[in-house]
Amino acid sequence: MSRIARILLVVVALVGATATARGQMFPERRHIRKGNEHYEGQRMADSQKEYLAALLKDTLSVAANFNLGDALYATGDYAAAEEQFARVAQMEGATPEQRASAYYNLGNAQFQQQKLQEALGSYKESLKLRPEDLEAKFNYAYTKELLKEQEQNQDQNKDQNQQQNQDQNQQQNQDQNQDQNRDNSEGENDQQQQPNEPEEGEGEQQPQNPEGDKPQPSEQPQAERPEPRPESQQMLDAVQAAEDKTREKVDEKRAVGVAASGKNW
């Protein structure tokens, strides 16, 4: 065997040994590579299984967590993808470039769930780490515009609701006024239709005129109050005197009142 052949055998052996050592040091890499193959072949369920297997080997693997988020996003599981990208964005082992990508994908997952305010914040964090990213700039501007339109629509709906409430209150007040006017009008009609009630003394039998004619109310003479008899006046005086004595006794009892307790509270 020539010297060159012996050197090549040594190099191949060293490469194989290095690969074996790396495989032993990073056992999750094999699953990540298989997951990537399935992902490129649109076999998302299989890719998720491989990425999960990689995480069983190393839960802190940035690549396994990030790629699992991509696979979940591709199947429409945006809530689970959001959790994965949020985890990568906070991982200490992630590089600034990886964190920028994680924030960008996090914004996309939040956008798909109509979490526009959260998505806007994620795009902003991505741009802090990677200011030259045109796609992040576009998504940030687009999301901001959508939020502005939502606020305008909310204000417009609020104004419309207020106007509707005012119109309803005005209509109710008008209906109440119409009902009240109708009730007042009906009451006036009832009063007009009702016969006039006789005044005091009109319905009573009047004494006949000596001439035989019944006098008009305006011509009716006022009845004179009869003078009291002497014996009647004496009885009234006796009753009044008894009432005066009773009132004096009551006043004496009131003057006594409740005795003071002697305590100064």
GIDAFEN-V174247 format. One record per backbone hydrogen bond with DSSP energy under -1.0 kcal/mol. NH is the residue of the N-H (numbers start at 1). CO is the residue of the C=O. If there is no record, write none. Layout:
NH|CO, NH|CO
This chain:
6|2, 7|3, 8|4, 9|5, 10|6, 11|7, 12|8, 13|9, 14|10, 15|11, 16|12, 17|13, 18|14, 19|15, 20|16, 21|17, 22|18, 23|19, 24|20, 25|21, 26|22, 29|26, 32|28, 33|29, 34|30, 35|31, 36|32, 37|33, 38|34, 39|35, 40|36, 41|37, 42|39, 43|38, 44|42, 47|43, 48|44, 49|45, 50|46, 51|47, 52|48, 53|49, 54|50, 55|51, 56|52, 58|54, 61|58, 65|61, 66|62, 67|63, 68|64, 69|65, 70|66, 71|67, 72|68, 73|69, 74|70, 75|71, 76|73, 77|72, 78|76, 81|77, 82|78, 83|79, 84|80, 85|81, 86|82, 87|83, 88|84, 89|85, 91|88, 94|91, 99|95, 100|96, 101|97, 102|98, 103|99, 104|100, 105|101, 106|102, 107|103, 108|104, 109|105, 110|106, 111|107, 112|108, 114|111, 115|110, 116|114, 119|115, 120|116, 121|117, 122|118, 123|119, 124|120, 125|121, 126|122, 127|123, 128|124, 129|125, 130|126, 133|130, 137|133, 138|134, 139|135, 140|136, 141|137, 142|138, 143|139, 144|140, 145|141, 146|142, 147|143, 148|144, 149|145, 150|146, 151|147, 152|148, 153|149, 154|150, 155|151, 156|152, 157|153, 158|154, 159|155, 160|156, 161|157, 162|158, 163|159, 164|160, 165|161, 166|162, 167|163, 168|164, 169|165, 170|166, 171|167, 172|168, 173|169, 174|170, 175|171, 176|172, 177|173, 178|174, 179|175, 180|176, 181|177, 182|178, 183|179, 184|180, 185|181, 186|182, 187|183, 188|184, 189|185, 190|186, 191|187, 192|188, 193|189, 194|190, 202|199, 212|209, 219|216, 233|229, 234|230, 235|231, 236|232, 237|233, 238|234, 239|235, 240|236, 241|237, 242|238, 243|239, 244|240, 245|241, 246|242, 247|243, 248|244, 249|245, 250|246, 251|247, 252|248, 253|249, 254|250, 255|251, 256|252, 257|253, 265|263
